[in-house]
Amino acid sequence: MSAALPLANSLHRATLDALRRQAPFAAMHENEVLWLVQRLSVAYFSRDATLLAPADTAPDSLFIIKQGTVSGDTADGQTVLQLATGEMFPLGALLAGRGAANRYVAATDTFCYLLPAADFHTLLETSTEFNDFCTRRIASLLEESQRAVQAEYALALDDDGRFARPLASLVRRAPLATLATTPLAEALGAMEAARIGSVVVTDEAGQPIGILTLKDILGRVTLAGVPLATPISAVMTPQPATLGADAPVADALVLMAREGIHHIPLVRDGRLVGVISEKDVFALRRLSVEGITAAIARTDDPARLPALATDIGDLAHSLLAQGMDAENLTAIISSLNDRLTERLIALESEHDDALVGLNWCWLALGSEGRMEQTLATDQDNALIFAAADDGQREALLAFALRVNRRLDACGFPLCRGDIMASNPKWCLSLVDWQQQFTQWIDHGSPDALLHASIFFDFRPLTGDAALALELRAWLNRAAQRNPRFLHQMAGNALRNRPPLGLVRDFVLSEDDAHPHTIDLKLNGAMPFVDAARIFALAAGSPQTNTAKRLREAARALNIPDTELADWNRAFHFLQLLRLRHQHGQQRAGQTPDNHLNPDTLNPLDRRILKEALRQARKVQARLAMDYHL
């Protein structure tokens, strides 16, 4: 390494201009960046030279890469990160006042700017943008990327952050509430006087215990001929779904889509404080969730459902363009696809006399089972039943085939691996599923591990959910009793390494079908999905959603909240990148996939992609540590 050289004044402007093309300097005030530039020195490191070694004392400088590539290696020589132009290190050590944990080595001939540690801490105190980036690195990058996405779609947004605003901000009047003993006549009169479509039933403490809406009244009161002197408790929907008054609007969209409801009581400290309806939410923007859910519910011809599946995709595009985050957006897509599939199954089964008396449940698998569907998804489903003779099982298979074909017509292609309920291998009794799972757990062969990664994400969709819940409880007990199997699953998961390069940013596919690309699903999102599945099985968690699995695992494994937050932000950025990529392909008339050429990304998103893949490595490092791999 050469000696550090002070920057000549003539270079200040060029250095400032170069830095301001990178985060976080692009968002900082120019005088703050100039103050920084005036305190920088520059150093050269030849290839394979050590820039910073592990130590017991805090580093004396912040490194900002001017040109070249730097790798971060653990004590045993494993490369855990690669840094490129514009990136800084070692932030964690400087912030915590500790020695660097990794060895930083020049992977190519490299030039770095050096900022003395004292000046680094001064800049933290004086620059809000610099502080925010250093302490919330991936979160800060993601927020900047989200702003760029909204600008890219060039929507005339009348209310930035509409999905993050608290639900309480939508409440325009006090909620109409009554006690369970109130006669229907009195409750209906109050609804008419207030000109609103719902009344919440509360207990003496003001906690919601039921709800009655205008849509309920037609079927439960008018057509049923219920006397108006009847207490409202006899016809209300008990235990209504509620949300906290400070929950974001996005939560209401997800809940309405998942439950097929139109009114949500809001609570604070358990007490009713308001009610919001779909109209309140959709008044923020002309969304079609209400129309889609209502149209699905009233459809009596399965041939009409493909058009509604198209509407779901159009809505997803709209929400994506308006800034909806990936966690909520994939949950809404999955919830609406659930509603469509449930309706399709109901229409195919209601006139099938061969199914009368059979106790069965339709299982969602894969991304649908995890509530993580994007714009490009095929079918992964199965059937579980309590007991059936050969003739009844044939009837179930015939029914499943009709459903699979209808779903194909709705834009959910038949699974190329034939993992569908119409396959006799995946239409089994509860006992047979237990035997099948036992075989996979006991054998641990490559095929068994592959099937486990698909089928162990099962979720009941429609039918007798108790069958699926019993199977889930049995599976958790069986997996916990067999640590060897979990060890094999962990080893299998670690074979899929995030595609980070030693010299170049990424290791790209050389496949003729998708050259120079990264598979954002297989090599990006799946490391998180696989690790979360193993954590959940080890903890006996019933969760199937990746983010929820990671949150539960963090509590069980004492993972710091900041680390968990970075994992989930990284996973959801990869999901968002998949959605944006697929959206662009669909707009161009192409079949959506997950193969992204990173050269098509802007510098900011390319940088976040690298950071997200580093977080995937960290999740895998935790998995390797837990299972001694």
C-alpha positions as CSV (number, residue, x, y, z in Angstrom):
1,M,0.0,0.0,0.0
2,S,1.2,3.5,-0.7
3,A,1.1,6.2,1.8
4,A,-2.2,8.1,2.1
5,L,-2.0,11.3,0.0
6,P,-4.0,14.5,0.8
7,L,-6.3,15.5,-2.0
8,A,-5.3,18.6,-3.8
9,N,-7.8,21.4,-3.8
10,S,-8.1,21.2,-7.6
11,L,-9.6,17.7,-7.1
12,H,-12.3,18.7,-4.6
13,R,-14.9,19.4,-7.2
14,A,-14.3,16.2,-9.2
15,T,-14.4,14.2,-6.0
16,L,-17.6,15.8,-4.8
17,D,-19.2,15.2,-8.2
18,A,-18.2,11.5,-8.1
19,L,-19.5,10.9,-4.6
20,R,-22.8,12.6,-5.3
21,R,-23.6,10.0,-7.8
22,Q,-23.7,7.4,-5.0
23,A,-25.9,6.9,-1.9
24,P,-26.0,8.4,0.6
25,F,-24.0,11.4,-0.7
26,A,-26.6,12.0,-3.5
27,A,-29.2,12.9,-0.8
28,M,-26.9,15.0,1.4
29,H,-26.5,18.8,1.3
30,E,-23.7,19.8,-1.0
31,N,-21.9,21.7,1.8
32,E,-21.9,18.5,3.9
33,V,-20.4,16.5,1.1
34,L,-17.8,19.3,0.4
35,W,-16.9,19.2,4.2
36,L,-16.4,15.5,3.8
37,V,-14.3,15.8,0.6
38,Q,-11.9,18.3,2.3
39,R,-11.1,15.8,5.0
40,L,-10.5,12.8,2.7
41,S,-7.2,11.2,1.8
42,V,-6.8,8.6,-1.0
43,A,-4.9,5.3,-0.8
44,Y,-3.9,2.7,-3.3
45,F,-4.0,-1.1,-2.6
46,S,-2.6,-3.7,-4.9
47,R,-4.5,-6.8,-5.6
48,D,-4.6,-9.3,-2.6
49,A,-3.4,-6.5,-0.3
50,T,-5.1,-6.4,3.1
51,L,-6.9,-3.0,3.7
52,L,-8.2,-3.8,7.2
53,A,-7.5,-6.8,9.4
54,P,-9.6,-8.1,12.4
55,A,-8.6,-6.2,15.5
56,D,-9.5,-5.6,19.1
57,T,-9.6,-1.9,18.8
58,A,-11.9,0.3,16.7
59,P,-10.6,1.2,13.2
60,D,-9.1,4.7,12.7
61,S,-10.8,5.4,9.3
62,L,-13.8,4.9,7.2
63,F,-13.0,3.4,3.8
64,I,-15.0,4.6,0.7
65,I,-14.1,2.7,-2.4
66,K,-13.2,5.0,-5.2
67,Q,-12.3,2.3,-7.7
68,G,-11.9,-1.4,-7.6
69,T,-13.4,-4.3,-5.6
70,V,-12.9,-5.3,-1.9
71,S,-13.9,-8.7,-0.4
72,G,-14.7,-9.2,3.2
73,D,-13.5,-12.5,4.6
74,T,-14.2,-14.3,7.9
75,A,-11.4,-15.6,10.2
76,D,-11.6,-19.0,8.4
77,G,-11.2,-17.4,5.0
78,Q,-14.8,-17.6,3.8
79,T,-15.8,-14.6,1.7
80,V,-19.0,-13.1,3.0
81,L,-19.3,-9.9,1.1
82,Q,-17.9,-8.0,-1.9
83,L,-17.8,-4.2,-2.0
84,A,-17.5,-2.0,-5.1
85,T,-17.3,1.6,-6.1
86,G,-19.1,4.0,-3.7
87,E,-19.5,1.5,-0.9
88,M,-18.2,2.1,2.6
89,F,-16.7,-0.1,5.3
90,P,-16.5,-1.0,8.2
91,L,-19.6,0.8,9.3
92,G,-20.6,-1.7,12.0
93,A,-17.2,-1.5,13.7
94,L,-17.1,2.3,13.6
95,L,-20.6,2.7,14.9
96,A,-20.1,0.2,17.7
97,G,-16.6,1.4,18.6
98,R,-15.2,-2.1,18.2
99,G,-12.6,-3.8,16.1
100,A,-13.4,-5.1,12.6
101,A,-14.7,-8.6,12.6
102,N,-13.7,-9.4,9.0
103,R,-10.5,-9.1,7.0
104,Y,-11.0,-6.7,4.0
105,V,-8.8,-7.6,1.0
106,A,-8.4,-6.0,-2.4
107,A,-9.9,-8.3,-5.0
108,T,-8.5,-6.1,-7.7
109,D,-6.2,-3.1,-7.8
110,T,-8.2,-0.7,-5.6
111,F,-8.2,3.0,-4.7
112,C,-10.1,4.1,-1.5
113,Y,-10.9,7.4,0.1
114,L,-10.1,7.4,3.8
115,L,-12.1,9.5,6.3
116,P,-10.6,9.7,9.9
117,A,-12.9,8.1,12.5
118,A,-13.3,11.4,14.4
119,D,-14.6,13.1,11.2
120,F,-16.9,10.1,10.6
121,H,-18.6,10.6,13.9
122,T,-18.8,14.4,13.4
123,L,-20.6,13.8,10.1
124,L,-22.9,11.4,11.8
125,E,-24.0,14.2,14.2
126,T,-24.3,16.9,11.6
127,S,-25.8,15.1,8.6
128,T,-29.2,13.5,9.0
129,E,-29.0,11.7,5.7
130,F,-25.6,10.3,6.4
131,N,-26.6,9.2,9.8
132,D,-29.8,7.6,8.5
133,F,-27.9,5.7,5.8
134,C,-25.2,4.4,8.2
135,T,-27.5,3.3,10.9
136,R,-30.3,2.0,8.7
137,R,-28.3,1.0,5.7
138,I,-30.6,-1.3,3.7
139,A,-33.8,0.5,4.9
140,S,-32.4,3.8,3.7
141,L,-31.5,2.4,0.3
142,L,-34.9,0.8,-0.1
143,E,-36.7,4.0,0.7
144,E,-34.6,5.8,-1.9
145,S,-35.4,3.0,-4.4
146,Q,-39.1,3.3,-3.6
147,R,-39.1,7.0,-4.4
148,A,-37.4,6.2,-7.7
149,V,-40.0,3.5,-8.6
150,Q,-42.9,6.0,-8.0
151,A,-41.1,8.5,-10.2
152,E,-40.5,5.8,-12.9
153,Y,-44.2,5.0,-13.1
154,A,-44.9,8.8,-13.2
155,L,-48.3,8.5,-11.5
156,A,-50.1,11.6,-10.4
157,L,-50.3,10.5,-6.8
158,D,-52.7,12.7,-4.8
159,D,-51.5,11.2,-1.5
160,D,-48.0,9.9,-1.2
161,G,-47.9,7.2,1.5
162,R,-51.6,6.4,1.3
163,F,-50.9,2.8,2.3
164,A,-48.9,3.7,5.3
165,R,-51.3,6.2,6.8
166,P,-53.1,5.0,10.0
167,L,-56.6,3.7,9.6
168,A,-57.8,6.1,12.2
169,S,-57.3,8.9,9.7
170,L,-60.1,7.5,7.6
171,V,-62.7,7.6,10.4
172,R,-65.2,10.4,9.8
173,R,-67.8,9.7,12.5
174,A,-68.2,7.9,15.8
175,P,-69.0,4.2,15.3
176,L,-72.5,2.9,15.7
177,A,-72.5,0.3,18.5
178,T,-75.0,-1.6,20.5
179,L,-75.2,-4.3,23.1
180,A,-75.9,-8.0,22.3
181,T,-79.4,-7.8,23.9
182,T,-80.6,-4.9,21.7
183,P,-83.7,-5.9,19.6
184,L,-83.1,-5.9,15.8
185,A,-85.8,-3.3,15.3
186,E,-83.8,-0.8,17.5
187,A,-80.5,-1.6,15.8
188,L,-81.9,-1.4,12.3
189,G,-83.6,1.9,13.1
190,A,-80.3,3.3,14.4
191,M,-78.5,2.2,11.2
192,E,-81.2,3.9,9.1
193,A,-81.1,7.1,11.1
194,A,-77.3,7.2,10.8
195,R,-77.4,6.2,7.1
196,I,-74.6,3.7,7.6
197,G,-74.2,0.1,6.5
198,S,-73.0,-1.6,9.7
199,V,-73.5,-1.8,13.5
200,V,-70.9,-3.2,15.9
201,V,-72.0,-5.3,18.8
202,T,-69.9,-4.7,21.9
203,D,-69.8,-6.0,25.5
204,E,-70.2,-3.8,28.5
205,A,-66.5,-2.8,28.3
206,G,-66.8,-1.6,24.7
207,Q,-65.0,-4.5,23.2
208,P,-66.3,-5.7,19.8
209,I,-68.0,-9.1,20.0
210,G,-70.0,-9.1,16.7
211,I,-71.0,-7.1,13.7
212,L,-74.1,-6.8,11.5
213,T,-74.0,-5.3,8.0
214,L,-76.7,-4.5,5.4
215,K,-75.5,-7.4,3.4
216,D,-76.1,-9.7,6.4
217,I,-79.6,-8.4,7.0
218,L,-81.0,-9.6,3.7
219,G,-80.1,-13.3,4.2
220,R,-80.2,-13.5,8.0
221,V,-83.2,-11.3,8.8
222,T,-85.4,-10.5,5.9
223,L,-85.3,-13.7,3.9
224,A,-85.1,-15.8,7.1
225,G,-88.2,-14.1,8.5
226,V,-86.5,-13.4,11.8
227,P,-88.8,-11.3,14.1
228,L,-87.6,-7.8,14.7
229,A,-87.9,-8.3,18.5
230,T,-85.0,-10.9,18.3
231,P,-81.8,-9.8,20.0
232,I,-79.1,-8.7,17.5
233,S,-76.8,-11.4,19.0
234,A,-78.8,-14.1,17.2
235,V,-78.0,-12.8,13.7
236,M,-74.7,-10.9,14.1
237,T,-71.3,-12.2,12.8
238,P,-69.5,-13.2,16.0
239,Q,-65.9,-12.4,16.7
240,P,-65.4,-10.0,13.8
241,A,-62.0,-9.4,12.4
242,T,-60.6,-6.1,13.9
243,L,-57.5,-4.0,13.5
244,G,-55.7,-1.5,15.7
245,A,-56.7,2.1,15.0
246,D,-53.0,2.9,14.3
247,A,-52.6,0.0,11.8
248,P,-51.7,1.1,8.3
249,V,-54.2,1.2,5.4
250,A,-52.3,-1.6,3.7
251,D,-53.3,-4.0,6.6
252,A,-57.0,-3.3,5.9
253,L,-56.6,-4.1,2.2
254,V,-54.9,-7.4,3.0
255,L,-57.5,-8.3,5.6
256,M,-60.5,-7.4,3.4
257,A,-59.0,-9.4,0.5
258,R,-58.2,-12.4,2.7
259,E,-61.5,-12.6,4.6
260,G,-63.8,-11.3,1.9
261,I,-65.2,-8.7,4.3
262,H,-66.3,-5.1,3.7
263,H,-66.3,-3.5,7.2
264,I,-63.5,-3.6,9.9
265,P,-64.0,-2.4,13.5
266,L,-61.0,-0.4,14.7
267,V,-59.9,-0.8,18.3
268,R,-57.6,0.9,20.7
269,D,-56.7,-1.0,23.9
270,G,-59.3,-3.5,23.0
271,R,-62.2,-0.9,22.9
272,L,-64.1,0.1,19.7
273,V,-63.0,3.5,18.4
274,G,-64.3,3.4,14.8
275,V,-65.3,1.4,11.8
276,I,-63.9,1.7,8.3
277,S,-65.5,0.3,5.1
278,E,-64.1,-0.6,1.7
279,K,-65.5,2.7,0.5
280,D,-63.4,4.5,3.0
281,V,-60.3,2.7,1.8
282,F,-61.0,2.9,-1.9
283,A,-61.8,6.6,-1.6
284,L,-58.1,7.1,-1.4
285,R,-57.7,5.9,-5.0
286,R,-59.9,4.2,-7.6
287,L,-59.0,0.6,-6.8
288,S,-60.9,-2.4,-8.0
289,V,-60.6,-4.7,-5.0
290,E,-64.2,-4.1,-4.1
291,G,-65.4,-4.9,-7.6
292,I,-63.2,-8.0,-7.9
293,T,-64.2,-9.5,-4.6
294,A,-67.9,-8.8,-5.2
295,A,-67.7,-10.1,-8.8
296,I,-66.0,-13.3,-7.6
297,A,-68.6,-13.9,-4.9
298,R,-71.6,-13.5,-7.2
299,T,-70.1,-15.5,-10.2
300,D,-72.1,-18.6,-10.9
301,D,-70.3,-19.7,-14.0
302,P,-66.6,-20.8,-13.8
303,A,-66.1,-19.7,-17.4
304,R,-66.3,-16.1,-16.1
305,L,-63.5,-16.4,-13.7
306,P,-60.6,-16.0,-16.1
307,A,-61.6,-12.4,-16.7
308,L,-61.6,-11.8,-13.0
309,A,-58.1,-13.4,-12.7
310,T,-57.0,-10.8,-15.3
311,D,-58.5,-8.0,-13.1
312,I,-56.5,-9.3,-10.2
313,G,-53.3,-8.9,-12.2
314,D,-54.4,-5.4,-13.3
315,L,-55.0,-4.4,-9.7
316,A,-51.6,-5.8,-8.8
317,H,-50.0,-3.6,-11.5
318,S,-51.9,-0.6,-10.1
319,L,-50.9,-1.2,-6.5
320,L,-47.2,-1.8,-7.6
321,A,-47.1,1.5,-9.5
322,Q,-48.6,3.3,-6.5
323,G,-45.9,2.2,-4.2
324,M,-47.4,-0.7,-2.3
325,D,-44.7,-2.7,-0.5
326,A,-43.9,-6.3,-1.6
327,E,-45.1,-7.9,1.7
328,N,-48.6,-6.4,1.5
329,L,-48.8,-6.7,-2.3
330,T,-48.0,-10.4,-2.5
331,A,-50.4,-11.0,0.4
332,I,-53.2,-9.2,-1.5
333,I,-52.4,-11.0,-4.7
334,S,-52.5,-14.3,-2.8
335,S,-55.7,-13.4,-0.9
336,L,-57.6,-12.5,-4.1
337,N,-56.3,-15.6,-5.9
338,D,-57.5,-17.6,-2.8
339,R,-61.0,-16.1,-3.2
340,L,-61.0,-16.9,-6.9
341,T,-59.9,-20.5,-6.3
342,E,-62.3,-21.0,-3.4
343,R,-65.2,-19.8,-5.7
344,L,-64.0,-22.1,-8.5
345,I,-63.9,-25.1,-6.2
346,A,-67.3,-24.3,-4.8
347,L,-68.8,-24.1,-8.3
348,E,-67.1,-27.4,-9.4
349,S,-68.1,-29.3,-6.2
350,E,-71.7,-28.1,-5.4
351,H,-73.4,-30.2,-8.1
352,D,-71.1,-33.2,-7.8
353,D,-73.2,-35.9,-6.0
354,A,-70.2,-38.2,-5.8
355,L,-68.6,-35.8,-3.2
356,V,-71.6,-35.7,-0.9
357,G,-70.6,-37.0,2.5
358,L,-66.8,-36.8,1.8
359,N,-64.7,-34.9,4.3
360,W,-61.8,-33.2,2.3
361,C,-59.6,-30.1,2.3
362,W,-57.9,-28.4,-0.7
363,L,-54.3,-27.5,0.2
364,A,-52.3,-24.6,-1.3
365,L,-48.6,-25.3,-1.6
366,G,-45.5,-23.4,-2.7
367,S,-45.8,-19.6,-3.0
368,E,-49.5,-19.7,-2.6
369,G,-49.2,-21.7,0.6
370,R,-46.7,-19.1,1.8
371,M,-49.0,-16.2,0.7
372,E,-46.2,-14.9,-1.5
373,Q,-47.5,-15.1,-5.0
374,T,-46.2,-12.7,-7.6
375,L,-47.4,-12.0,-11.2
376,A,-45.9,-15.3,-12.5
377,T,-47.0,-18.4,-10.7
378,D,-48.1,-21.9,-11.6
379,Q,-50.2,-24.3,-9.7
380,D,-49.0,-26.2,-6.6
381,N,-51.9,-27.9,-4.8
382,A,-53.0,-31.1,-3.2
383,L,-56.0,-32.8,-1.5
384,I,-56.3,-34.3,1.9
385,F,-59.4,-36.3,3.0
386,A,-60.5,-38.2,6.2
387,A,-61.5,-41.5,4.6
388,A,-62.7,-42.7,1.2
389,D,-63.2,-45.9,-0.7
390,D,-61.8,-46.4,-4.2
391,G,-64.8,-45.0,-5.9
392,Q,-64.9,-41.9,-3.7
393,R,-61.2,-41.3,-4.3
394,E,-61.7,-41.5,-8.0
395,A,-64.5,-38.9,-7.7
396,L,-62.1,-36.6,-5.8
397,L,-59.5,-37.0,-8.5
398,A,-62.0,-36.2,-11.2
399,F,-63.1,-33.1,-9.3
400,A,-59.5,-32.0,-8.8
401,L,-58.8,-32.4,-12.5
402,R,-61.7,-30.1,-13.3
403,V,-60.4,-27.5,-10.8
404,N,-56.8,-27.8,-12.1
405,R,-58.0,-27.3,-15.7
406,R,-60.1,-24.3,-14.7
407,L,-57.2,-22.7,-12.8
408,D,-55.1,-23.2,-15.9
409,A,-57.7,-21.3,-17.9
410,C,-57.5,-18.5,-15.3
411,G,-53.8,-18.0,-16.0
412,F,-52.3,-20.4,-13.4
413,P,-50.4,-22.9,-15.6
414,L,-50.5,-26.6,-14.8
415,C,-47.5,-27.5,-12.8
416,R,-44.7,-29.0,-14.9
417,G,-43.8,-31.3,-12.1
418,D,-47.4,-32.4,-11.8
419,I,-47.6,-31.3,-8.2
420,M,-51.4,-30.9,-8.3
421,A,-54.4,-32.4,-6.5
422,S,-55.4,-34.3,-9.7
423,N,-52.2,-36.4,-9.4
424,P,-53.1,-39.6,-7.4
425,K,-49.8,-39.2,-5.5
426,W,-51.0,-36.0,-4.0
427,C,-54.6,-36.8,-3.3
428,L,-54.3,-38.7,0.0
429,S,-56.0,-39.4,3.3
430,L,-54.7,-37.9,6.5
431,V,-53.1,-41.2,7.4
432,D,-51.5,-41.6,4.0
433,W,-50.1,-38.0,4.1
434,Q,-48.5,-38.8,7.5
435,Q,-46.9,-41.9,6.0
436,Q,-45.7,-40.0,3.0
437,F,-44.1,-37.3,5.2
438,T,-42.6,-40.0,7.5
439,Q,-40.9,-41.6,4.5
440,W,-39.4,-38.2,3.4
441,I,-38.2,-37.4,6.9
442,D,-36.7,-40.9,7.5
443,H,-35.0,-41.2,4.1
444,G,-33.8,-37.7,3.6
445,S,-32.9,-38.4,-0.1
446,P,-32.5,-35.6,-2.6
447,D,-36.0,-36.2,-3.9
448,A,-37.4,-36.4,-0.4
449,L,-35.8,-33.0,0.5
450,L,-37.1,-31.5,-2.7
451,H,-40.6,-32.6,-2.0
452,A,-40.4,-31.5,1.6
453,S,-39.4,-28.0,0.5
454,I,-42.7,-27.9,-1.6
455,F,-45.2,-29.8,0.5
456,F,-44.2,-28.6,4.0
457,D,-45.5,-25.1,3.1
458,F,-49.0,-26.4,2.8
459,R,-51.9,-24.3,3.9
460,P,-55.7,-25.1,4.0
461,L,-57.6,-23.2,1.4
462,T,-61.1,-24.5,1.4
463,G,-62.9,-27.5,2.8
464,D,-62.4,-29.0,6.3
465,A,-59.4,-27.1,7.6
466,A,-59.2,-29.3,10.7
467,L,-57.6,-32.0,8.5
468,A,-54.8,-29.7,7.5
469,L,-54.3,-28.3,11.0
470,E,-54.0,-31.9,12.4
471,L,-51.5,-32.7,9.7
472,R,-49.5,-29.5,10.5
473,A,-49.4,-30.3,14.2
474,W,-48.3,-33.9,13.4
475,L,-45.6,-32.7,11.0
476,N,-44.1,-30.3,13.5
477,R,-43.8,-33.0,16.1
478,A,-42.3,-35.4,13.7
479,A,-39.7,-32.9,12.4
480,Q,-38.7,-31.9,15.9
481,R,-38.2,-35.6,16.8
482,N,-35.8,-36.0,13.9
483,P,-32.9,-33.4,14.1
484,R,-31.0,-35.5,11.4
485,F,-33.7,-34.6,8.9
486,L,-33.5,-30.9,9.7
487,H,-29.7,-31.1,9.4
488,Q,-30.1,-32.6,6.0
489,M,-32.6,-29.9,5.0
490,A,-30.2,-27.3,6.1
491,G,-27.3,-28.8,4.2
492,N,-29.5,-29.0,1.1
493,A,-30.6,-25.3,1.5
494,L,-26.9,-24.2,1.8
495,R,-26.1,-25.6,-1.7
496,N,-28.1,-22.8,-3.2
497,R,-25.7,-19.9,-2.6
498,P,-26.6,-16.3,-3.4
499,P,-24.9,-15.4,-6.7
500,L,-22.3,-12.8,-5.5
501,G,-19.1,-12.7,-7.4
502,L,-15.5,-12.2,-6.1
503,V,-14.5,-9.7,-8.8
504,R,-17.7,-8.9,-10.6
505,D,-20.8,-7.9,-8.6
506,F,-22.8,-11.0,-9.5
507,V,-22.3,-14.6,-10.8
508,L,-24.6,-14.6,-13.8
509,S,-26.3,-17.6,-15.6
510,E,-24.6,-19.0,-18.6
511,D,-27.8,-20.9,-19.6
512,D,-28.6,-20.5,-23.2
513,A,-32.3,-19.9,-22.4
514,H,-31.5,-17.0,-19.9
515,P,-27.9,-15.8,-20.4
516,H,-26.4,-13.1,-18.3
517,T,-29.2,-13.2,-15.7
518,I,-29.9,-13.9,-12.1
519,D,-32.9,-16.1,-11.1
520,L,-34.4,-13.8,-8.5
521,K,-36.7,-16.6,-7.2
522,L,-34.3,-19.5,-7.1
523,N,-31.1,-17.7,-6.2
524,G,-32.5,-14.6,-4.5
525,A,-35.7,-15.2,-2.5
526,M,-35.3,-19.0,-2.0
527,P,-32.4,-18.8,0.5
528,F,-34.6,-16.8,2.8
529,V,-37.6,-19.2,2.2
530,D,-35.6,-22.3,2.8
531,A,-34.0,-21.0,5.9
532,A,-37.3,-19.8,7.3
533,R,-38.9,-23.2,6.7
534,I,-36.2,-25.0,8.6
535,F,-36.4,-22.5,11.5
536,A,-40.2,-22.9,11.6
537,L,-40.0,-26.7,11.7
538,A,-37.4,-26.6,14.4
539,A,-39.5,-24.3,16.5
540,G,-42.8,-26.2,15.9
541,S,-44.3,-23.0,14.3
542,P,-47.5,-23.4,12.3
543,Q,-46.6,-20.4,10.1
544,T,-46.0,-20.8,6.4
545,N,-45.3,-17.2,5.4
546,T,-41.5,-16.5,5.2
547,A,-41.5,-13.2,7.0
548,K,-43.7,-14.5,9.8
549,R,-41.5,-17.6,10.1
550,L,-38.4,-15.4,10.4
551,R,-40.0,-13.2,13.0
552,E,-41.0,-16.2,15.1
553,A,-37.5,-17.7,14.6
554,A,-35.9,-14.5,15.7
555,R,-37.6,-14.7,19.1
556,A,-36.7,-18.4,19.5
557,L,-33.1,-17.9,18.4
558,N,-32.5,-14.5,20.1
559,I,-31.7,-12.9,16.8
560,P,-31.4,-9.1,17.2
561,D,-34.3,-7.0,15.9
562,T,-32.1,-5.0,13.6
563,E,-30.7,-8.2,12.0
564,L,-34.2,-9.6,11.5
565,A,-35.4,-6.3,10.0
566,D,-32.6,-6.4,7.5
567,W,-33.4,-10.0,6.6
568,N,-37.1,-9.2,5.9
569,R,-36.3,-5.9,4.1
570,A,-33.9,-7.8,1.8
571,F,-36.3,-10.6,1.2
572,H,-39.1,-8.2,0.3
573,F,-36.9,-6.1,-2.0
574,L,-36.1,-9.3,-3.9
575,Q,-39.9,-9.9,-4.1
576,L,-40.5,-6.4,-5.2
577,L,-37.8,-6.7,-7.9
578,R,-39.5,-9.8,-9.1
579,L,-42.8,-8.0,-9.3
580,R,-41.4,-5.0,-11.1
581,H,-39.5,-7.3,-13.6
582,Q,-42.6,-9.3,-14.3
583,H,-44.7,-6.2,-14.6
584,G,-42.3,-4.8,-17.2
585,Q,-42.4,-8.1,-19.2
586,Q,-46.2,-8.2,-19.2
587,R,-46.4,-4.6,-20.4
588,A,-44.0,-5.6,-23.2
589,G,-46.3,-8.5,-24.1
590,Q,-43.7,-11.1,-22.8
591,T,-44.3,-14.1,-20.6
592,P,-43.3,-13.1,-17.1
593,D,-40.4,-15.0,-15.4
594,N,-37.8,-14.4,-12.7
595,H,-34.7,-14.1,-14.8
596,L,-33.3,-10.6,-14.5
597,N,-30.3,-9.1,-16.2
598,P,-28.7,-6.9,-13.4
599,D,-27.2,-4.6,-16.1
600,T,-30.7,-3.4,-16.7
601,L,-31.0,-2.0,-13.2
602,N,-30.2,1.6,-12.2
603,P,-27.1,1.9,-10.0
604,L,-29.2,2.3,-6.8
605,D,-31.2,-0.9,-7.3
606,R,-28.1,-2.8,-8.4
607,R,-26.5,-1.8,-5.1
608,I,-29.6,-2.8,-3.1
609,L,-29.6,-6.1,-4.9
610,K,-26.1,-6.7,-3.8
611,E,-27.0,-5.8,-0.2
612,A,-30.1,-8.1,-0.3
613,L,-28.0,-11.0,-1.5
614,R,-25.5,-10.3,1.3
615,Q,-28.4,-10.5,3.7
616,A,-29.3,-13.9,2.2
617,R,-25.7,-15.0,2.9
618,K,-26.1,-13.9,6.5
619,V,-29.3,-15.9,6.9
620,Q,-27.5,-18.9,5.5
621,A,-24.6,-18.2,7.9
622,R,-27.0,-18.4,10.8
623,L,-28.4,-21.7,9.4
624,A,-24.9,-23.1,9.0
625,M,-24.0,-22.1,12.6
626,D,-27.2,-23.7,14.1
627,Y,-26.6,-27.0,12.2
628,H,-22.8,-27.0,12.4
629,L,-22.4,-27.0,8.6
